[in-house]
């Protein structure tokens, strides 16, 4: 049943006044739905909800007959999702190409309400439902995910919902009871009148480093765990950062495990010699890498397969044309040895707005992506790994690879069996709103970059994670404008990064192969042979990656 609402409060412009103080509102629709495939993806979602007529029982876990993906929705803190019907008119005006999709129920809400919205409800608000025993409490703002992009067929739409504060909100159920369209929600208690959902979203998404606000929000008991834990972690990180004593740039880690994954690839588990202090940030995002000092002047960056900052795993292939790093690790490093670890940084971006994630790896390049593929899989994102190997015997972390294959999230290409990866076909068949990721030997990376350009793929929809780079070239000079105009000379086998670090101890560096922007310097004048993949064409006009790119003749920079 669809209930006709009573007259809504209007502003001077004739639109619904969403800031009108709330004492009660009418439930216009009640909706539930079962988990179903989110076509054309292979994943399931409960976002498609249908109208219910007559009373529907609300339990502690939500409406009877309703299903949710438990990764992001459902549970006692997210039992029922409410959404303001007045928002749909605004969405239709702002996104006319999807106007037919912006109708009540479009956000997968359970309760469609007249004007109850993020500006006039507060965290902890308690509502009674007329003609029912049910009592509900506002517990969380909704955190939008990529499924909204897919729902409305609008790339990167989801951030608009919190930017404009039109996410909706969750209720927890204090007392179960029936609910139906036409019932009235009446406000009976407001313990936190200063904390509207809109104001919470300001600190949840925009001013994330405001310590005082994070502390205040972390102490609100009525908050659902998702937000409360988030604000608490921010407070602990801020305190740890304030109390942390300066550390040496290089930190000792002991090799505690070594395992031959294949004849070419060996894995190493490194553990910090000095344990992390309580509250010190240990968590690593999937796709991170670590810079390691190997002795004899060797410094290399390797992808972290899994673990955290205190204990993590690497896997390294013995390269035929090794520059010394892989040979040193394979032939000289044993369990018990201590290595110096420098920067541990994120490299592969997490692109939560994409509907489908397509990873393409060759050989040991899978180590950059394995944890990320497993992460996306664990939170029910649509993901596939295309993996090319020399032979079936050259597959590291075989049990994890086999698990992906069993779940239909791996396509394996065995060169020895005559199987070839068609990068162009992978790109062309990726589907709408997909994100591409490439990591492998130089031949694979060069082909990927060439095919991406020829097929006109938007730069931000692709990430390249190289593990080798051409660093040599003609000598050049760089005028360092913000260091008194000092001129540094870069030889044919040197990098600008190393020359700058030697003379100025700047800039910082991480991957050393052009994947990240840690070593970025400003380009003030001159021509550059840009290498690496971290910069867009627009960024190359004013910046360069000092770890791989080379000047032509004389350039002017700032660090």
N, C-alpha and C positions, 0 to 999 in steps of 0.2 A: 504493500500500500504506500502511495506517495501522499503525504499530508500537505495540504495547502497552508503555508505559514501565515501567522497574523501579520499585520503591518510592521515592517522593519523600520528602525530609526534611520532617517535620511539626513544627509548633510545639505549644505547650501547648494551644492552642485547637483543635487537630486540623486546621488549615489548613496548606497548603504554606508552609514557612518560606523566604521569598524572600531572607532575609539569610544563609542558610547559605553559608559559603565554597565557592567553585566550584573543582573540579579537573577535572570532566568532566560531560558531559550527553549524553543520547540524542536523536537526531533522530527525532521522531515522525512527521513528514510532510515530503514535498518537494512544492512547488507551483510551477507556472508558468502563465502566461496571455498571451494576445494582447491588443493594444489593441482596444477595442470601445466603442461608444457608451455613455455613462453616462446611461441613460434617466431622465427624459424630456428631458435636456439634449442639446444638439447636439455637445458636446465628447466626446472619447474618453479612455479611461483603461485602465490595465492592472491595476486593483485586483482584478478578478475572476479568481482563479487556481484551477486545478483540480489535483486530486491526480495525482501521477506515480508509477508503479510501476516497480520496477527501477532500475538505475543511470542517472543523468542527468549528463552532463558539465558541469563548471564551467570556464568560461574566464575570462580576465581581466575580461570585461565581464558575467559572470553566467552563469546557467543556460541551457543551450541550449534554444531554444523559448520563452524568456521575453521579453516586450516591456514597455517602460516609457515613460511620458511623460518625455522627456529634459529638460524644463524643471525638474522637481523630483526625478526619480529616475534611476537608471541611471548609467553611467560607471564608471570604475575605483574611485572612492571609495564608490560605492553599488551595487556589483555584486550583492550578495545581501542581502536583508532578513530578519533573524531576529526571532522573537517568542515570548514565553513563554506556553505554553498555560495555565498556572495563572492568568493574568490574566483569562481569560474568565469564570470563576466570579464574580470580584469585579464585573466589568462587569454581569453578569446581575442581581446583587443590587441594584446601584446604579441600574440603568436597566431595571426589569422590563418596561417597555412595549416594549423592543427586545430582550428576552432571546433570542428565536429567531434574532436576527442575530449575537449574540455567540458565535460558534463558531469553532474553529480555521480559519484562512484568512480570517477577517473583516477583518483589517487589511491584506490583500493581501501577507502575508509569503510568502517563499520557503521558509524553514525554520521549522517548528513545533517548538519545543524544550520539554523538560519543566519545568525550573525555572531555567534560565539566563536572567537578567533584569538590569534596569538597576542593581540594588543589588549584584550580585556579579560584574559584568564591568567592566573598566576600558579606557579608551582605549589602543590599542596592543597589547592582549592578542593573542597568537598561538595558534591552535588547529590541531592536526592531526586529520584525519579517519581513523578506523580503516578498514582494508582499502582504502585509497586513497592516492594520492600528493598529494591536495589539502591545501594549507595556507592557512588563512584568518586575517585580522587585523581586529580591531574598529577601524573607522575613523571612525564618526560616530554620534551619536544621530539617530533619525528626527525630522524636522521636520514635524509634522502640518499638513495643509491642509484646505480646505473639503470635499474629496471624502469625508472621514470623516464629516462631518455628513450628507452625502447618502447615504452607504453605510448608516448606521444610522438615518437619518431622524430625527435629533435636532439641532435648531437649536443652533449654537454648542457642539457637543460637543467639537470638536477640542482646545480649550485644556485640557480635563480630562486629556488624555493626558500632557502635560508637567507639569501641576500635580500629578498623582499619580504621575508618573514611570512611565508604562506605554506609552511610545512605540514600543518596540522599538529596534533598532540595526542599523547597516549593517556589512557585511564588505567589505574589499577582498581580492582573491585574490592571494596571494603565489606559490602554485604550483598550476596547474590539475590537475584530476583528477575522477574520478567520485564521485557521492554518491547515497545512497538511504536511505530510511527504515530505521531500525535501526542505522545507523552511529553511532559514538560520537565526539563532539568532546572532545578532551583538551587542556587548557591546558599549553603548553610554555614560554611566556615571558610575563612581566608587567613591562614597563619602567616603568609609571606606576601603582603600587599605590594611590596616594592619590586617583587621579582616576577614580572610578566614573562610569558614565553618569548616575546619579542626581545626583551632586555637580556634574557639569558642567552639568546642566540647571538647577541652582540659579542659576548665574551666567549661563547663556545666556538665561534667561527671567525671573528674579526680581530678583536683585541685579546688574543690568546695568551699574551705574556703579562697581563695585568695581575700581579701577585695578590694584591689586596682583594680583588674581586674573585679570583680563583680560590682564595682561602675562604671567603665568605660563602661561596657557592658549595664548596666541599663540605661545609658544616650543616647544610640543609638536610635534615633526616628524611624528609618526604621525597627527596630525589630518588629516582630509579638508579640502579647500580651503574648503568651505562654512562650516565653523566657524572654521577657522584665520584666514581672511580677515576674518570677522566680528569676532573678538577683536582682530585687528591694527588694524582700522579704529577700534575703540573706543579703543585705546591712542593712536593718532595724533590722534584728535579731542580726547582729554583733554590731550595735550601741547600741541596747538595752542591750546586754550582757555587753558591755564595761561600760555603764552608770548605770547598775543595782547595787543598794546597797546590801550588804550582807543581806540575810534573815535568820530568824530562821529556823531551820530544819523542825519544825512543824508549819503549817499555819492554822489559824482559818477559818472554813467554817460553815455556818449556814444551818440547815435543813429547807428548804423553802417549801417542799412538802413531803407528806407521803401518800402512797396509797396501799391498800390491793389488790394485783394482783390476788392472790388465797388464800385459807385458810392457805397455808404454806408459800407463798412468798409475801414479802412486798417490795415495791420500795421506795427509798428516793432520793430526789433531793437536792444536796448540792451546796451552792453558796459561793464564797469567801467573807469574811467580808470586806476585803480591795480590792477594784476594781483594776484590772490590769492597769498599765500605758500604755499610747499610744505607740504603737510599740512593746510592750512586747508580746512574743509568747504565744498565747492562744490555738492554734490549737492542736487537739489530733488525732492521727491515730486511726482508728477503731481497737478494740482489746486491748486497754490500760487497766491498772488497777491502783488502788490507795491504798496506805497503810494508815490505819486510826487508831488513838489512841482512844480507847473506854472507858478509865477509868479503875480503879482497876487493872492497869498493863496490860490490854488487848491491843494487837496490832494485827490487821488483815489486809490482803490485799484482795480487792474485785474487780471483773471485772467492768469496766465502760460500762454501756449499751449504752449511747450516751451523747453528750454534748462536752464541751471543758474544758480547765483547770480552767476557771473562774466559770463555772456552769456545773455540770454533774450529771448523774443519776446512781444509783446503785440499784440492786435488790438482796435481801438476803432471803434464805430459812431458816425457823426455823428447825434446825436439832434435831433429837431425842436424839442424843448423842453429843449435843453441848458442845464445850470446853469453852463456855462462850460468844463468839463473837455474834453469831446469836441470842442467848437468850437476850443479852444486847440490841441489836438493836430493836428487836421485843417488848420487855417489858418495856424498859426504855427511848428510844429515841423518842422525839416528835418534831413536827414543832416548830421552834424557838430555839431549843437547838443548841449549838455550839460544833462542833467536831474538833479535831486537825488532819489535813491531812499532811502526809509526802510525800514520793516520789510518783509521778504520772508518770508512765513509760509505754512504749510500751511492749507488751507481745507477742501477736499473730503476727507473721511476715507476711508482705505483699509479696506474691510470684507472681510477675507480669509475670514471664516466663511460668507459668503453663497454659495449655490449658483448664483445667477443675478443679474446686475447690469443694471438697467433705467434708462437715462439718458433724460431727457426735456428737450429744449432748444428754445428759440425764438430765431430771429434770431442776434444776436451772442452769445447765451448759450452757444452751442456751444463758445466759446473756453475756458470753464471746465471742459469735460468732454472735449475732444478727446484730450488727452494721456492722460487716465485710461482712456478707452475703448481706445486703442491699447495702453496698458500691460497691461490685462486680456487683451486679444486676444493679446499677445505671450507671455503665460505660460499660454495655453490655458484661461482662465476663460470661462465662459458669459456673454456680454455682448451687449446690443443698444442702439442709440441711436435714439430717436424724435426726429426733427428737423423742426420747422416753419419754413418760410421764406415771405417775401412772394411770391417768384417764383423760378424756376430761375436767374435772373441774380443773385440775392442770396445765393449760397452762397460763403462764404470757404473758403480752403484746399481748393479743389475736388478736387485730385488725391488728397488724403488722405480726403476724404469719399467719393469714387468708389471708393477701395480698400475702404472699409468696406462699401459697397453691394455690391461684387463678391463679398465674402466672406459676404454674407448677414447682416451685423451692423448694417445701417442701414435704417430705414424713414423715407423722406422725404415730407413733406407740403407740396405746392406750392399756396399759397393762390390764386395767379393761375389755376391749372388747376382750381380748384374743390375741392381736397382739404382736408379738415379733420381735425385731430388730435382724437381722442376720448380725453381724459385718463381718464375714468372706466373706459372699456373697457381701457385700458392697465393701469390698476391692478388691475382685476378678473382680467385674464388673465396676471398676472405670474408665477404659479407659486409653489410652496412654497419657503420659505427664500430669498426674493428681497430685494434691497435696491433701493430707489427713490431717484432723484436728480432734482431739478428745477432748471432755471435758465432764466430768460427774462424778458420784460416783466412788469410788475406784474399785468396781466390774467391771464396764464398762471399766475403764482405764486399769486394769490388763488384761482383755480379749483382748482389742485392741492391747496392746503391745505384747501379746503372738501370736496373729494371724498375726501381721505385721512381726514378726520374722520368723514364720513358712512359710509364703508366700514369704519371701525374698525381701520385699519392701526396697528400698534404704532409708537409714536413713534421708537424706535431703528432702525426699518427704513426711515426716510425721511430724506433730507438735502435742504434747500432752500438754493440758492446764489443769493440775490438780487443784482441789480446796480443796483437803485434802491430808495430807501426814502422814506417820508413822514416828514420830520423836524420839521415844524411842529406847533404845538398851543398850548394855553393856557399862560401863564406859570406857573411853580411855584417853590417854594423847597426847598432841601435842607440839612438840618443835617448837617455832616460830623463825626460823633461822635469819630473818632480824630484830629481836627485841632483840638482844643480847643472843639468845638461851634460852629465858624464856620458861619455861614449864608450860602449862595451863592444868588443869584437867577438863574433861567434864563428868558430872554425867549421870546416866541412863535416867533421865528425862530432861536433858539439851540439847542444841544444841551447836555445836562449834561456830556458829555465835554469839549467845548471850554471850558466855564466852569471845570471842574476843572483841566484842563491849564494854562489861563492863570494860575490862582491857585496851584496846587500842583505843576505839572509832572507830574501823575499823573492817571489811570492811563495805561498804554500803550494804543495803539490799532493796528488793522490794517485790517480790511475797511471799517469805518465805515458799514456797511449792515445790521448785525445777523446776519451769517453765522457769525462766530467768537465766542470768549469773551474775547478779549484785553482788552477795555475793561470787563470785568465788575466791578461793585462790590457790596458786601454791602448788603442791604436790612434795616434794623433795625426800622423802623416806617413806617407810612403805606401809601397805595394807589398803585399804578403802572399806567399804561397801557402794557402790555408790547407791544413791537414787535420785529421781527426773528424769526429762527427757530432761533437757536442753543441756547435754553434749553428744557428739558422743563418740563412743568407743575409737577413737584415742585421744580425749581430756581427757578422764578419766585416761590416762596414766600419765599425768602431771598436772592435776587439779582436784579439788573437789568442790562441792557445800556445803558451810559451813552451809547453813540453814537446810539441811536435811540429808546429808551424814555423816557417822560415821567412825572414825578410828578403826582399830583393834589393840589393845595393845597400842603401841606408834608409832606415825608418826611424820614426820618433814615437816613443811610447811613454806611458806612465804606469807605475806599479803600486 
